[in-house]
Amino acid sequence: MSSMTETGSAAATQPKRLRRDKQNGMIGGVCAGMAKYFDLDPALVRVAYVLISIFTAFAGVLVYLVLWMLIPAE
């Protein structure tokens, strides 16, 4: 009988999935989706992304475009 409750509770909890957040996103929703996945403030993720992009000679722009294509929308 305990196996029924284990499977029932396992079905109720879904695994966390990385998705682009179109509602809270500014461009493609990548930063907002990552913020939601890691339970962070979207503004903090955006600022970190801009700083990383500047310090890597704008390689972050290419990474953003690739993530935009690979991460599915909500």
PDB file of N, H, CA, C and O in Angstrom:
ATOM      1  N   MET A   1       0.820  -1.191   0.000  1.00  0.00           N
ATOM      2  CA  MET A   1       0.000   0.000   0.000  1.00  0.00           C
ATOM      3  C   MET A   1       0.863   1.253   0.000  1.00  0.00           C
ATOM      4  O   MET A   1       0.452   2.290  -0.522  1.00  0.00           O
ATOM      5  N   SER A   2       2.035   1.168   0.571  1.00  0.00           N
ATOM      6  H   SER A   2       2.369   0.326   0.995  1.00  0.00           H
ATOM      7  CA  SER A   2       2.901   2.349   0.584  1.00  0.00           C
ATOM      8  C   SER A   2       3.426   2.660  -0.812  1.00  0.00           C
ATOM      9  O   SER A   2       3.749   3.811  -1.108  1.00  0.00           O
ATOM     10  N   SER A   3       3.516   1.635  -1.684  1.00  0.00           N
ATOM     11  H   SER A   3       3.253   0.701  -1.443  1.00  0.00           H
ATOM     12  CA  SER A   3       3.981   1.884  -3.040  1.00  0.00           C
ATOM     13  C   SER A   3       2.978   2.732  -3.823  1.00  0.00           C
ATOM     14  O   SER A   3       3.367   3.469  -4.729  1.00  0.00           O
ATOM     15  N   MET A   4       1.708   2.634  -3.484  1.00  0.00           N
ATOM     16  H   MET A   4       1.392   2.035  -2.748  1.00  0.00           H
ATOM     17  CA  MET A   4       0.702   3.447  -4.148  1.00  0.00           C
ATOM     18  C   MET A   4       0.875   4.912  -3.781  1.00  0.00           C
ATOM     19  O   MET A   4       0.753   5.789  -4.636  1.00  0.00           O
ATOM     20  N   THR A   5       1.155   5.174  -2.529  1.00  0.00           N
ATOM     21  H   THR A   5       1.254   4.462  -1.834  1.00  0.00           H
ATOM     22  CA  THR A   5       1.327   6.564  -2.127  1.00  0.00           C
ATOM     23  C   THR A   5       2.626   7.130  -2.672  1.00  0.00           C
ATOM     24  O   THR A   5       2.708   8.322  -2.969  1.00  0.00           O
ATOM     25  N   GLU A   6       3.645   6.285  -2.807  1.00  0.00           N
ATOM     26  H   GLU A   6       3.578   5.316  -2.566  1.00  0.00           H
ATOM     27  CA  GLU A   6       4.912   6.765  -3.362  1.00  0.00           C
ATOM     28  C   GLU A   6       4.741   7.136  -4.831  1.00  0.00           C
ATOM     29  O   GLU A   6       5.224   8.183  -5.263  1.00  0.00           O
ATOM     30  N   THR A   7       4.067   6.298  -5.595  1.00  0.00           N
ATOM     31  H   THR A   7       3.676   5.448  -5.244  1.00  0.00           H
ATOM     32  CA  THR A   7       3.878   6.601  -7.009  1.00  0.00           C
ATOM     33  C   THR A   7       2.925   7.772  -7.188  1.00  0.00           C
ATOM     34  O   THR A   7       3.085   8.558  -8.123  1.00  0.00           O
ATOM     35  N   GLY A   8       1.952   7.903  -6.326  1.00  0.00           N
ATOM     36  H   GLY A   8       1.822   7.265  -5.567  1.00  0.00           H
ATOM     37  CA  GLY A   8       1.021   9.020  -6.402  1.00  0.00           C
ATOM     38  C   GLY A   8       1.706  10.338  -6.121  1.00  0.00           C
ATOM     39  O   GLY A   8       1.429  11.331  -6.794  1.00  0.00           O
ATOM     40  N   SER A   9       2.598  10.371  -5.139  1.00  0.00           N
ATOM     41  H   SER A   9       2.822   9.564  -4.593  1.00  0.00           H
ATOM     42  CA  SER A   9       3.293  11.610  -4.824  1.00  0.00           C
ATOM     43  C   SER A   9       4.359  11.910  -5.866  1.00  0.00           C
ATOM     44  O   SER A   9       4.647  13.076  -6.134  1.00  0.00           O
ATOM     45  N   ALA A  10       4.951  10.875  -6.459  1.00  0.00           N
ATOM     46  H   ALA A  10       4.717   9.927  -6.241  1.00  0.00           H
ATOM     47  CA  ALA A  10       5.959  11.094  -7.496  1.00  0.00           C
ATOM     48  C   ALA A  10       5.308  11.669  -8.754  1.00  0.00           C
ATOM     49  O   ALA A  10       5.909  12.490  -9.447  1.00  0.00           O
ATOM     50  N   ALA A  11       4.088  11.241  -9.046  1.00  0.00           N
ATOM     51  H   ALA A  11       3.600  10.574  -8.484  1.00  0.00           H
ATOM     52  CA  ALA A  11       3.393  11.754 -10.222  1.00  0.00           C
ATOM     53  C   ALA A  11       2.951  13.198 -10.007  1.00  0.00           C
ATOM     54  O   ALA A  11       2.836  13.958 -10.969  1.00  0.00           O
ATOM     55  N   ALA A  12       2.704  13.580  -8.771  1.00  0.00           N
ATOM     56  H   ALA A  12       2.796  12.962  -7.990  1.00  0.00           H
ATOM     57  CA  ALA A  12       2.247  14.932  -8.474  1.00  0.00           C
ATOM     58  C   ALA A  12       3.376  15.947  -8.608  1.00  0.00           C
ATOM     59  O   ALA A  12       3.124  17.096  -8.971  1.00  0.00           O
ATOM     60  N   THR A  13       4.606  15.554  -8.325  1.00  0.00           N
ATOM     61  H   THR A  13       4.811  14.621  -8.030  1.00  0.00           H
ATOM     62  CA  THR A  13       5.730  16.478  -8.450  1.00  0.00           C
ATOM     63  C   THR A  13       6.401  16.273  -9.794  1.00  0.00           C
ATOM     64  O   THR A  13       6.855  15.176 -10.116  1.00  0.00           O
ATOM     65  N   GLN A  14       6.458  17.327 -10.562  1.00  0.00           N
ATOM     66  H   GLN A  14       6.089  18.219 -10.300  1.00  0.00           H
ATOM     67  CA  GLN A  14       7.078  17.253 -11.874  1.00  0.00           C
ATOM     68  C   GLN A  14       8.510  17.767 -11.782  1.00  0.00           C
ATOM     69  O   GLN A  14       8.794  18.650 -10.972  1.00  0.00           O
ATOM     70  N   PRO A  15       9.405  17.237 -12.590  1.00  0.00           N
ATOM     71  CA  PRO A  15      10.782  17.726 -12.554  1.00  0.00           C
ATOM     72  C   PRO A  15      10.863  19.163 -13.064  1.00  0.00           C
ATOM     73  O   PRO A  15      10.070  19.585 -13.906  1.00  0.00           O
ATOM     74  N   LYS A  16      11.815  19.888 -12.548  1.00  0.00           N
ATOM     75  H   LYS A  16      12.459  19.545 -11.864  1.00  0.00           H
ATOM     76  CA  LYS A  16      12.047  21.261 -12.963  1.00  0.00           C
ATOM     77  C   LYS A  16      12.592  21.263 -14.387  1.00  0.00           C
ATOM     78  O   LYS A  16      13.506  20.499 -14.697  1.00  0.00           O
ATOM     79  N   ARG A  17      12.049  22.103 -15.247  1.00  0.00           N
ATOM     80  H   ARG A  17      11.306  22.723 -14.995  1.00  0.00           H
ATOM     81  CA  ARG A  17      12.500  22.169 -16.635  1.00  0.00           C
ATOM     82  C   ARG A  17      12.876  23.606 -16.980  1.00  0.00           C
ATOM     83  O   ARG A  17      12.199  24.554 -16.582  1.00  0.00           O
ATOM     84  N   LEU A  18      13.953  23.745 -17.717  1.00  0.00           N
ATOM     85  H   LEU A  18      14.503  22.974 -18.040  1.00  0.00           H
ATOM     86  CA  LEU A  18      14.403  25.056 -18.161  1.00  0.00           C
ATOM     87  C   LEU A  18      13.601  25.451 -19.393  1.00  0.00           C
ATOM     88  O   LEU A  18      13.663  24.784 -20.425  1.00  0.00           O
ATOM     89  N   ARG A  19      12.860  26.526 -19.278  1.00  0.00           N
ATOM     90  H   ARG A  19      12.810  27.068 -18.440  1.00  0.00           H
ATOM     91  CA  ARG A  19      12.033  27.048 -20.371  1.00  0.00           C
ATOM     92  C   ARG A  19      12.237  28.555 -20.468  1.00  0.00           C
ATOM     93  O   ARG A  19      12.533  29.216 -19.473  1.00  0.00           O
ATOM     94  N   ARG A  20      12.076  29.092 -21.675  1.00  0.00           N
ATOM     95  H   ARG A  20      11.835  28.555 -22.484  1.00  0.00           H
ATOM     96  CA  ARG A  20      12.111  30.540 -21.836  1.00  0.00           C
ATOM     97  C   ARG A  20      10.806  31.118 -21.308  1.00  0.00           C
ATOM     98  O   ARG A  20       9.728  30.599 -21.596  1.00  0.00           O
ATOM     99  N   ASP A  21      10.908  32.187 -20.539  1.00  0.00           N
ATOM    100  H   ASP A  21      11.784  32.608 -20.304  1.00  0.00           H
ATOM    101  CA  ASP A  21       9.739  32.830 -19.932  1.00  0.00           C
ATOM    102  C   ASP A  21       9.325  34.004 -20.819  1.00  0.00           C
ATOM    103  O   ASP A  21       9.890  35.093 -20.723  1.00  0.00           O
ATOM    104  N   LYS A  22       8.339  33.773 -21.679  1.00  0.00           N
ATOM    105  H   LYS A  22       7.880  32.888 -21.757  1.00  0.00           H
ATOM    106  CA  LYS A  22       7.919  34.793 -22.633  1.00  0.00           C
ATOM    107  C   LYS A  22       7.181  35.948 -21.960  1.00  0.00           C
ATOM    108  O   LYS A  22       7.230  37.075 -22.453  1.00  0.00           O
ATOM    109  N   GLN A  23       6.498  35.690 -20.843  1.00  0.00           N
ATOM    110  H   GLN A  23       6.457  34.774 -20.443  1.00  0.00           H
ATOM    111  CA  GLN A  23       5.743  36.743 -20.175  1.00  0.00           C
ATOM    112  C   GLN A  23       6.658  37.755 -19.494  1.00  0.00           C
ATOM    113  O   GLN A  23       6.413  38.959 -19.569  1.00  0.00           O
ATOM    114  N   ASN A  24       7.704  37.282 -18.835  1.00  0.00           N
ATOM    115  H   ASN A  24       7.903  36.304 -18.774  1.00  0.00           H
ATOM    116  CA  ASN A  24       8.594  38.166 -18.090  1.00  0.00           C
ATOM    117  C   ASN A  24       9.872  38.486 -18.850  1.00  0.00           C
ATOM    118  O   ASN A  24      10.727  39.218 -18.350  1.00  0.00           O
ATOM    119  N   GLY A  25      10.006  37.947 -20.045  1.00  0.00           N
ATOM    120  H   GLY A  25       9.312  37.353 -20.451  1.00  0.00           H
ATOM    121  CA  GLY A  25      11.207  38.158 -20.837  1.00  0.00           C
ATOM    122  C   GLY A  25      11.222  39.520 -21.498  1.00  0.00           C
ATOM    123  O   GLY A  25      10.173  40.097 -21.783  1.00  0.00           O
ATOM    124  N   MET A  26      12.428  40.032 -21.741  1.00  0.00           N
ATOM    125  H   MET A  26      13.280  39.564 -21.509  1.00  0.00           H
ATOM    126  CA  MET A  26      12.553  41.327 -22.402  1.00  0.00           C
ATOM    127  C   MET A  26      12.823  41.154 -23.895  1.00  0.00           C
ATOM    128  O   MET A  26      12.264  41.884 -24.713  1.00  0.00           O
ATOM    129  N   ILE A  27      13.667  40.206 -24.249  1.00  0.00           N
ATOM    130  H   ILE A  27      14.121  39.613 -23.584  1.00  0.00           H
ATOM    131  CA  ILE A  27      13.962  39.979 -25.671  1.00  0.00           C
ATOM    132  C   ILE A  27      13.423  38.602 -26.055  1.00  0.00           C
ATOM    133  O   ILE A  27      12.402  38.494 -26.736  1.00  0.00           O
ATOM    134  N   GLY A  28      14.110  37.561 -25.618  1.00  0.00           N
ATOM    135  H   GLY A  28      14.939  37.649 -25.065  1.00  0.00           H
ATOM    136  CA  GLY A  28      13.680  36.213 -25.969  1.00  0.00           C
ATOM    137  C   GLY A  28      13.211  35.407 -24.777  1.00  0.00           C
ATOM    138  O   GLY A  28      12.716  34.292 -24.944  1.00  0.00           O
ATOM    139  N   GLY A  29      13.357  35.945 -23.579  1.00  0.00           N
ATOM    140  H   GLY A  29      13.759  36.850 -23.443  1.00  0.00           H
ATOM    141  CA  GLY A  29      12.933  35.240 -22.379  1.00  0.00           C
ATOM    142  C   GLY A  29      13.965  34.284 -21.815  1.00  0.00           C
ATOM    143  O   GLY A  29      13.660  33.525 -20.895  1.00  0.00           O
ATOM    144  N   VAL A  30      15.188  34.303 -22.348  1.00  0.00           N
ATOM    145  H   VAL A  30      15.436  34.920 -23.095  1.00  0.00           H
ATOM    146  CA  VAL A  30      16.227  33.372 -21.883  1.00  0.00           C
ATOM    147  C   VAL A  30      16.636  33.698 -20.450  1.00  0.00           C
ATOM    148  O   VAL A  30      16.663  32.810 -19.598  1.00  0.00           O
ATOM    149  N   CYS A  31      16.952  34.952 -20.178  1.00  0.00           N
ATOM    150  H   CYS A  31      16.931  35.673 -20.870  1.00  0.00           H
ATOM    151  CA  CYS A  31      17.388  35.337 -18.828  1.00  0.00           C
ATOM    152  C   CYS A  31      16.263  35.145 -17.815  1.00  0.00           C
ATOM    153  O   CYS A  31      16.502  34.686 -16.698  1.00  0.00           O
ATOM    154  N   ALA A  32      15.038  35.497 -18.204  1.00  0.00           N
ATOM    155  H   ALA A  32      14.844  35.870 -19.111  1.00  0.00           H
ATOM    156  CA  ALA A  32      13.898  35.313 -17.303  1.00  0.00           C
ATOM    157  C   ALA A  32      13.653  33.832 -17.027  1.00  0.00           C
ATOM    158  O   ALA A  32      13.321  33.454 -15.904  1.00  0.00           O
ATOM    159  N   GLY A  33      13.815  33.004 -18.038  1.00  0.00           N
ATOM    160  H   GLY A  33      14.085  33.311 -18.950  1.00  0.00           H
ATOM    161  CA  GLY A  33      13.646  31.561 -17.851  1.00  0.00           C
ATOM    162  C   GLY A  33      14.723  30.972 -16.957  1.00  0.00           C
ATOM    163  O   GLY A  33      14.441  30.116 -16.119  1.00  0.00           O
ATOM    164  N   MET A  34      15.962  31.432 -17.134  1.00  0.00           N
ATOM    165  H   MET A  34      16.191  32.129 -17.814  1.00  0.00           H
ATOM    166  CA  MET A  34      17.053  30.958 -16.279  1.00  0.00           C
ATOM    167  C   MET A  34      16.849  31.429 -14.841  1.00  0.00           C
ATOM    168  O   MET A  34      17.130  30.691 -13.896  1.00  0.00           O
ATOM    169  N   ALA A  35      16.364  32.650 -14.679  1.00  0.00           N
ATOM    170  H   ALA A  35      16.136  33.249 -15.446  1.00  0.00           H
ATOM    171  CA  ALA A  35      16.095  33.166 -13.331  1.00  0.00           C
ATOM    172  C   ALA A  35      15.009  32.346 -12.648  1.00  0.00           C
ATOM    173  O   ALA A  35      15.112  32.042 -11.459  1.00  0.00           O
ATOM    174  N   LYS A  36      13.982  31.992 -13.388  1.00  0.00           N
ATOM    175  H   LYS A  36      13.899  32.239 -14.354  1.00  0.00           H
ATOM    176  CA  LYS A  36      12.894  31.178 -12.828  1.00  0.00           C
ATOM    177  C   LYS A  36      13.400  29.789 -12.459  1.00  0.00           C
ATOM    178  O   LYS A  36      13.038  29.256 -11.410  1.00  0.00           O
ATOM    179  N   TYR A  37      14.237  29.196 -13.314  1.00  0.00           N
ATOM    180  H   TYR A  37      14.531  29.628 -14.167  1.00  0.00           H
ATOM    181  CA  TYR A  37      14.767  27.855 -13.072  1.00  0.00           C
ATOM    182  C   TYR A  37      15.653  27.816 -11.833  1.00  0.00           C
ATOM    183  O   TYR A  37      15.560  26.892 -11.024  1.00  0.00           O
ATOM    184  N   PHE A  38      16.516  28.826 -11.687  1.00  0.00           N
ATOM    185  H   PHE A  38      16.592  29.576 -12.343  1.00  0.00           H
ATOM    186  CA  PHE A  38      17.435  28.863 -10.541  1.00  0.00           C
ATOM    187  C   PHE A  38      16.878  29.640  -9.359  1.00  0.00           C
ATOM    188  O   PHE A  38      17.586  29.839  -8.372  1.00  0.00           O
ATOM    189  N   ASP A  39      15.622  30.086  -9.435  1.00  0.00           N
ATOM    190  H   ASP A  39      15.048  29.925 -10.237  1.00  0.00           H
ATOM    191  CA  ASP A  39      14.941  30.814  -8.372  1.00  0.00           C
ATOM    192  C   ASP A  39      15.718  32.073  -7.982  1.00  0.00           C
ATOM    193  O   ASP A  39      16.023  32.296  -6.811  1.00  0.00           O
ATOM    194  N   LEU A  40      16.031  32.892  -8.995  1.00  0.00           N
ATOM    195  H   LEU A  40      15.783  32.711  -9.947  1.00  0.00           H
ATOM    196  CA  LEU A  40      16.744  34.147  -8.804  1.00  0.00           C
ATOM    197  C   LEU A  40      15.906  35.302  -9.344  1.00  0.00           C
ATOM    198  O   LEU A  40      14.911  35.094 -10.038  1.00  0.00           O
ATOM    199  N   ASP A  41      16.323  36.512  -9.017  1.00  0.00           N
ATOM    200  H   ASP A  41      17.131  36.682  -8.454  1.00  0.00           H
ATOM    201  CA  ASP A  41      15.681  37.703  -9.540  1.00  0.00           C
ATOM    202  C   ASP A  41      16.085  37.873 -11.011  1.00  0.00           C
ATOM    203  O   ASP A  41      17.278  37.836 -11.315  1.00  0.00           O
ATOM    204  N   PRO A  42      15.134  38.058 -11.925  1.00  0.00           N
ATOM    205  CA  PRO A  42      15.483  38.212 -13.340  1.00  0.00           C
ATOM    206  C   PRO A  42      16.423  39.391 -13.607  1.00  0.00           C
ATOM    207  O   PRO A  42      17.268  39.312 -14.498  1.00  0.00           O
ATOM    208  N   ALA A  43      16.288  40.470 -12.853  1.00  0.00           N
ATOM    209  H   ALA A  43      15.601  40.533 -12.129  1.00  0.00           H
ATOM    210  CA  ALA A  43      17.174  41.621 -13.045  1.00  0.00           C
ATOM    211  C   ALA A  43      18.619  41.244 -12.732  1.00  0.00           C
ATOM    212  O   ALA A  43      19.539  41.689 -13.418  1.00  0.00           O
ATOM    213  N   LEU A  44      18.818  40.438 -11.715  1.00  0.00           N
ATOM    214  H   LEU A  44      18.070  40.077 -11.158  1.00  0.00           H
ATOM    215  CA  LEU A  44      20.160  39.991 -11.348  1.00  0.00           C
ATOM    216  C   LEU A  44      20.770  39.141 -12.465  1.00  0.00           C
ATOM    217  O   LEU A  44      21.950  39.291 -12.782  1.00  0.00           O
ATOM    218  N   VAL A  45      19.987  38.265 -13.052  1.00  0.00           N
ATOM    219  H   VAL A  45      19.029  38.143 -12.794  1.00  0.00           H
ATOM    220  CA  VAL A  45      20.476  37.421 -14.145  1.00  0.00           C
ATOM    221  C   VAL A  45      20.798  38.278 -15.359  1.00  0.00           C
ATOM    222  O   VAL A  45      21.796  38.036 -16.038  1.00  0.00           O
ATOM    223  N   ARG A  46      19.968  39.278 -15.642  1.00  0.00           N
ATOM    224  H   ARG A  46      19.158  39.474 -15.090  1.00  0.00           H
ATOM    225  CA  ARG A  46      20.218  40.155 -16.784  1.00  0.00           C
ATOM    226  C   ARG A  46      21.504  40.965 -16.604  1.00  0.00           C
ATOM    227  O   ARG A  46      22.299  41.093 -17.536  1.00  0.00           O
ATOM    228  N   VAL A  47      21.702  41.509 -15.402  1.00  0.00           N
ATOM    229  H   VAL A  47      21.057  41.404 -14.645  1.00  0.00           H
ATOM    230  CA  VAL A  47      22.919  42.276 -15.130  1.00  0.00           C
ATOM    231  C   VAL A  47      24.145  41.374 -15.247  1.00  0.00           C
ATOM    232  O   VAL A  47      25.154  41.776 -15.827  1.00  0.00           O
ATOM    233  N   ALA A  48      24.071  40.177 -14.712  1.00  0.00           N
ATOM    234  H   ALA A  48      23.252  39.849 -14.241  1.00  0.00           H
ATOM    235  CA  ALA A  48      25.188  39.228 -14.813  1.00  0.00           C
ATOM    236  C   ALA A  48      25.462  38.895 -16.275  1.00  0.00           C
ATOM    237  O   ALA A  48      26.619  38.812 -16.685  1.00  0.00           O
ATOM    238  N   TYR A  49      24.413  38.706 -17.058  1.00  0.00           N
ATOM    239  H   TYR A  49      23.473  38.774 -16.725  1.00  0.00           H
ATOM    240  CA  TYR A  49      24.588  38.400 -18.479  1.00  0.00           C
ATOM    241  C   TYR A  49      25.277  39.554 -19.211  1.00  0.00           C
ATOM    242  O   TYR A  49      26.184  39.325 -20.012  1.00  0.00           O
ATOM    243  N   VAL A  50      24.857  40.781 -18.944  1.00  0.00           N
ATOM    244  H   VAL A  50      24.120  40.967 -18.293  1.00  0.00           H
ATOM    245  CA  VAL A  50      25.467  41.943 -19.604  1.00  0.00           C
ATOM    246  C   VAL A  50      26.936  42.055 -19.219  1.00  0.00           C
ATOM    247  O   VAL A  50      27.780  42.309 -20.079  1.00  0.00           O
ATOM    248  N   LEU A  51      27.254  41.868 -17.943  1.00  0.00           N
ATOM    249  H   LEU A  51      26.568  41.661 -17.245  1.00  0.00           H
ATOM    250  CA  LEU A  51      28.651  41.945 -17.503  1.00  0.00           C
ATOM    251  C   LEU A  51      29.492  40.843 -18.138  1.00  0.00           C
ATOM    252  O   LEU A  51      30.615  41.092 -18.578  1.00  0.00           O
ATOM    253  N   ILE A  52      28.964  39.653 -18.186  1.00  0.00           N
ATOM    254  H   ILE A  52      28.052  39.451 -17.829  1.00  0.00           H
ATOM    255  CA  ILE A  52      29.698  38.540 -18.817  1.00  0.00           C
ATOM    256  C   ILE A  52      29.897  38.831 -20.301  1.00  0.00           C
ATOM    257  O   ILE A  52      30.969  38.564 -20.844  1.00  0.00           O
ATOM    258  N   SER A  53      28.880  39.371 -20.957  1.00  0.00           N
ATOM    259  H   SER A  53      28.010  39.588 -20.515  1.00  0.00           H
ATOM    260  CA  SER A  53      28.999  39.690 -22.378  1.00  0.00           C
ATOM    261  C   SER A  53      30.072  40.738 -22.628  1.00  0.00           C
ATOM    262  O   SER A  53      30.844  40.622 -23.579  1.00  0.00           O
ATOM    263  N   ILE A  54      30.126  41.752 -21.788  1.00  0.00           N
ATOM    264  H   ILE A  54      29.499  41.846 -21.015  1.00  0.00           H
ATOM    265  CA  ILE A  54      31.124  42.813 -21.954  1.00  0.00           C
ATOM    266  C   ILE A  54      32.532  42.271 -21.726  1.00  0.00           C
ATOM    267  O   ILE A  54      33.445  42.564 -22.499  1.00  0.00           O
ATOM    268  N   PHE A  55      32.708  41.490 -20.677  1.00  0.00           N
ATOM    269  H   PHE A  55      31.967  41.252 -20.050  1.00  0.00           H
ATOM    270  CA  PHE A  55      34.046  40.996 -20.336  1.00  0.00           C
ATOM    271  C   PHE A  55      34.531  39.857 -21.242  1.00  0.00           C
ATOM    272  O   PHE A  55      35.710  39.504 -21.210  1.00  0.00           O
ATOM    273  N   THR A  56      33.640  39.287 -22.041  1.00  0.00           N
ATOM    274  H   THR A  56      32.682  39.574 -22.067  1.00  0.00           H
ATOM    275  CA  THR A  56      34.060  38.220 -22.965  1.00  0.00           C
ATOM    276  C   THR A  56      34.007  38.695 -24.414  1.00  0.00           C
ATOM    277  O   THR A  56      33.811  37.898 -25.331  1.00  0.00           O
ATOM    278  N   ALA A  57      34.183  39.998 -24.610  1.00  0.00           N
ATOM    279  H   ALA A  57      34.342  40.645 -23.865  1.00  0.00           H
ATOM    280  CA  ALA A  57      34.175  40.588 -25.953  1.00  0.00           C
ATOM    281  C   ALA A  57      32.894  40.233 -26.706  1.00  0.00           C
ATOM    282  O   ALA A  57      32.930  39.901 -27.891  1.00  0.00           O
ATOM    283  N   PHE A  58      31.779  40.306 -26.012  1.00  0.00           N
ATOM    284  H   PHE A  58      31.750  40.575 -25.049  1.00  0.00           H
ATOM    285  CA  PHE A  58      30.443  40.091 -26.563  1.00  0.00           C
ATOM    286  C   PHE A  58      30.203  38.677 -27.077  1.00  0.00           C
ATOM    287  O   PHE A  58      29.357  38.471 -27.946  1.00  0.00           O
ATOM    288  N   ALA A  59      30.931  37.713 -26.553  1.00  0.00           N
ATOM    289  H   ALA A  59      31.619  37.881 -25.846  1.00  0.00           H
ATOM    290  CA  ALA A  59      30.653  36.310 -26.865  1.00  0.00           C
ATOM    291  C   ALA A  59      29.316  35.893 -26.246  1.00  0.00           C
ATOM    292  O   ALA A  59      28.681  34.948 -26.713  1.00  0.00           O
ATOM    293  N   GLY A  60      28.896  36.592 -25.205  1.00  0.00           N
ATOM    294  H   GLY A  60      29.411  37.360 -24.825  1.00  0.00           H
ATOM    295  CA  GLY A  60      27.616  36.306 -24.566  1.00  0.00           C
ATOM    296  C   GLY A  60      26.443  36.493 -25.497  1.00  0.00           C
ATOM    297  O   GLY A  60      25.408  35.847 -25.335  1.00  0.00           O
ATOM    298  N   VAL A  61      26.595  37.373 -26.474  1.00  0.00           N
ATOM    299  H   VAL A  61      27.436  37.898 -26.605  1.00  0.00           H
ATOM    300  CA  VAL A  61      25.521  37.589 -27.451  1.00  0.00           C
ATOM    301  C   VAL A  61      25.309  36.317 -28.270  1.00  0.00           C
ATOM    302  O   VAL A  61      24.173  35.914 -28.521  1.00  0.00           O
ATOM    303  N   LEU A  62      26.389  35.701 -28.677  1.00  0.00           N
ATOM    304  H   LEU A  62      27.312  36.028 -28.473  1.00  0.00           H
ATOM    305  CA  LEU A  62      26.273  34.441 -29.425  1.00  0.00           C
ATOM    306  C   LEU A  62      25.667  33.343 -28.558  1.00  0.00           C
ATOM    307  O   LEU A  62      24.831  32.567 -29.023  1.00  0.00           O
ATOM    308  N   VAL A  63      26.090  33.281 -27.304  1.00  0.00           N
ATOM    309  H   VAL A  63      26.768  33.911 -26.927  1.00  0.00           H
ATOM    310  CA  VAL A  63      25.545  32.278 -26.378  1.00  0.00           C
ATOM    311  C   VAL A  63      24.055  32.503 -26.196  1.00  0.00           C
ATOM    312  O   VAL A  63      23.282  31.545 -26.178  1.00  0.00           O
ATOM    313  N   TYR A  64      23.639  33.768 -26.059  1.00  0.00           N
ATOM    314  H   TYR A  64      24.267  34.546 -26.074  1.00  0.00           H
ATOM    315  CA  TYR A  64      22.225  34.083 -25.897  1.00  0.00           C
ATOM    316  C   TYR A  64      21.420  33.606 -27.112  1.00  0.00           C
ATOM    317  O   TYR A  64      20.356  33.006 -26.961  1.00  0.00           O
ATOM    318  N   LEU A  65      21.933  33.875 -28.306  1.00  0.00           N
ATOM    319  H   LEU A  65      22.797  34.363 -28.429  1.00  0.00           H
ATOM    320  CA  LEU A  65      21.231  33.460 -29.517  1.00  0.00           C
ATOM    321  C   LEU A  65      21.104  31.942 -29.611  1.00  0.00           C
ATOM    322  O   LEU A  65      20.067  31.424 -30.024  1.00  0.00           O
ATOM    323  N   VAL A  66      22.158  31.238 -29.229  1.00  0.00           N
ATOM    324  H   VAL A  66      23.001  31.660 -28.894  1.00  0.00           H
ATOM    325  CA  VAL A  66      22.116  29.773 -29.245  1.00  0.00           C
ATOM    326  C   VAL A  66      21.101  29.266 -28.215  1.00  0.00           C
ATOM    327  O   VAL A  66      20.316  28.364 -28.508  1.00  0.00           O
ATOM    328  N   LEU A  67      21.116  29.844 -27.014  1.00  0.00           N
ATOM    329  H   LEU A  67      21.753  30.576 -26.775  1.00  0.00           H
ATOM    330  CA  LEU A  67      20.147  29.430 -25.986  1.00  0.00           C
ATOM    331  C   LEU A  67      18.726  29.751 -26.418  1.00  0.00           C
ATOM    332  O   LEU A  67      17.802  28.988 -26.133  1.00  0.00           O
ATOM    333  N   TRP A  68      18.548  30.860 -27.094  1.00  0.00           N
ATOM    334  H   TRP A  68      19.298  31.479 -27.325  1.00  0.00           H
ATOM    335  CA  TRP A  68      17.227  31.254 -27.584  1.00  0.00           C
ATOM    336  C   TRP A  68      16.682  30.187 -28.539  1.00  0.00           C
ATOM    337  O   TRP A  68      15.486  29.899 -28.539  1.00  0.00           O
ATOM    338  N   MET A  69      17.557  29.613 -29.341  1.00  0.00           N
ATOM    339  H   MET A  69      18.529  29.847 -29.341  1.00  0.00           H
ATOM    340  CA  MET A  69      17.132  28.585 -30.285  1.00  0.00           C
ATOM    341  C   MET A  69      16.951  27.209 -29.607  1.00  0.00           C
ATOM    342  O   MET A  69      16.100  26.423 -30.023  1.00  0.00           O
ATOM    343  N   LEU A  70      17.739  26.927 -28.580  1.00  0.00           N
ATOM    344  H   LEU A  70      18.430  27.565 -28.241  1.00  0.00           H
ATOM    345  CA  LEU A  70      17.718  25.590 -27.970  1.00  0.00           C
ATOM    346  C   LEU A  70      16.687  25.429 -26.856  1.00  0.00           C
ATOM    347  O   LEU A  70      16.090  24.361 -26.719  1.00  0.00           O
ATOM    348  N   ILE A  71      16.473  26.469 -26.063  1.00  0.00           N
ATOM    349  H   ILE A  71      16.959  27.337 -26.174  1.00  0.00           H
ATOM    350  CA  ILE A  71      15.555  26.363 -24.919  1.00  0.00           C
ATOM    351  C   ILE A  71      14.123  26.581 -25.419  1.00  0.00           C
ATOM    352  O   ILE A  71      13.830  27.611 -26.026  1.00  0.00           O
ATOM    353  N   PRO A  72      13.244  25.632 -25.170  1.00  0.00           N
ATOM    354  CA  PRO A  72      11.858  25.780 -25.627  1.00  0.00           C
ATOM    355  C   PRO A  72      11.119  26.841 -24.804  1.00  0.00           C
ATOM    356  O   PRO A  72      11.453  27.090 -23.645  1.00  0.00           O
ATOM    357  N   ALA A  73      10.124  27.451 -25.417  1.00  0.00           N
ATOM    358  H   ALA A  73       9.853  27.249 -26.359  1.00  0.00           H
ATOM    359  CA  ALA A  73       9.291  28.441 -24.728  1.00  0.00           C
ATOM    360  C   ALA A  73       8.311  27.740 -23.805  1.00  0.00           C
ATOM    361  O   ALA A  73       8.020  26.556 -23.972  1.00  0.00           O
ATOM    362  N   GLU A  74       7.807  28.478 -22.837  1.00  0.00           N
ATOM    363  H   GLU A  74       8.043  29.441 -22.702  1.00  0.00           H
ATOM    364  CA  GLU A  74       6.809  27.924 -21.898  1.00  0.00           C
ATOM    365  C   GLU A  74       5.507  27.664 -22.618  1.00  0.00           C
ATOM    366  O   GLU A  74       4.545  27.200 -22.006  1.00  0.00           O
TER     367      GLU A  74
END
